[in-house]
Amino acid sequence: MPRSADPAPECNPGCQLVCVPPDRVAEVWPHVCGLIRAAAVKCGDLSSYQPVESSVLAGHALLWLVTDEGGVKIHAAVVTKLRQSERRKVCVIAACGGSDMRRWLDLIGPIEEFARAEGCSTMRIVGRQGWARVLPAYRLKNVVLEKEI
C-alpha cells in the first residue's frame, strides 16, 4: 500500500500540495469527488469514475489536494496509483480535476519526488488532448505521457 506524504514545500505562491492520509480519505472525499468525477467525464472512455473512487477509498490509491496556503479552499484533486510491472514501477496519475491549472501545475514536482522515494522510475499521465493540428479528419481523444524520474 502506498504511504502518504507530508505537505509539499510551497512551489507556487498561494497554493500547496497535501497528500491526504489514507485513513482520512473518507472525510475528505465528499468535498472533492465532484472534481474527480468531472475529470473522468472529460476523459470519455479512457477513464471511469467508479474504479478511481473505489481505489482511493480502499487505500489502493492516494488522494492529493491542491489548496490555498491556509488549506481552506481546494483548487484541485489528484489521484495517484503505484503500479509494478515486470520491468519497472510506475506512478500513474489516474485522475486530476480542478480549476486554474496554471497556478498549481508545478506542484507535480513533489508528486514525482514521492514516486521516486517509493521506488518508481517513471511517472505516467493518461489524459486527453483538446485537439490535433496535423490530422484534422482524425479526432485525438487521449494521450499517454511518461517521464523517467
Residue pairs with C-beta under 8 A, 6 or more apart in sequence:
1 22
1 59
1 60
2 22
2 60
2 61
2 62
2 80
2 81
2 82
2 118
3 118
4 19
4 20
4 21
4 22
4 62
5 19
5 62
5 110
5 114
6 19
7 16
7 17
7 18
7 19
8 16
8 17
8 18
8 107
8 109
8 110
8 113
9 110
10 16
10 69
11 17
11 106
11 107
11 109
11 110
12 103
12 104
12 106
12 107
14 68
14 69
14 103
15 66
15 67
15 68
15 69
15 75
15 103
15 104
15 107
16 66
16 67
16 68
16 69
16 71
16 107
17 64
17 65
17 66
17 104
17 107
17 110
17 111
18 64
18 65
18 67
18 71
19 62
19 63
19 64
19 114
20 28
20 62
20 63
20 64
20 65
22 59
22 62
23 59
25 56
25 57
25 59
25 63
26 57
28 63
28 65
29 53
29 56
29 57
29 63
31 74
32 63
32 65
32 74
32 77
32 97
33 53
34 97
35 74
35 76
35 77
35 97
35 98
36 49
36 52
36 53
36 77
36 79
36 95
36 97
37 49
37 97
38 97
39 47
39 95
39 96
39 97
40 47
40 48
40 49
40 52
40 95
41 49
42 128
43 126
43 127
43 128
43 142
44 128
44 141
44 142
45 141
46 126
46 127
46 128
46 141
46 142
47 94
47 95
47 126
52 61
52 79
52 94
52 95
55 61
55 79
55 81
55 94
56 62
56 63
56 79
60 81
61 79
61 80
61 81
61 94
62 79
62 80
62 81
63 77
63 78
63 79
64 77
64 78
64 79
64 80
64 111
65 74
65 76
65 77
65 78
66 74
66 75
66 76
66 77
66 78
66 98
66 104
66 107
67 73
67 74
67 75
68 75
74 98
75 98
75 99
75 100
75 103
75 104
76 96
76 97
76 98
76 99
76 101
76 104
77 95
77 96
77 97
77 98
78 93
78 95
78 96
78 111
79 93
79 94
79 95
79 96
80 91
80 92
80 93
80 94
80 111
80 114
80 115
81 91
81 92
81 94
82 89
82 90
82 91
82 92
82 115
82 118
82 120
83 89
83 90
83 91
83 92
84 90
88 120
88 121
88 122
89 118
89 119
89 120
89 121
89 122
90 120
90 121
90 122
90 123
90 124
91 111
91 112
91 114
91 115
91 118
91 120
91 122
91 123
91 124
91 149
92 123
92 124
92 125
92 126
93 111
93 123
93 124
93 125
93 126
93 127
94 126
96 125
96 127
98 104
108 123
111 123
112 123
112 147
112 149
115 123
115 149
116 149
120 149
121 148
121 149
122 146
122 147
122 148
122 149
123 146
123 147
123 149
124 144
124 145
124 146
125 144
125 145
125 146
126 142
126 143
126 144
126 145
127 142
127 143
127 145
128 141
128 142
128 143
129 140
129 141
129 142
129 143
131 140
132 138
132 139
132 140
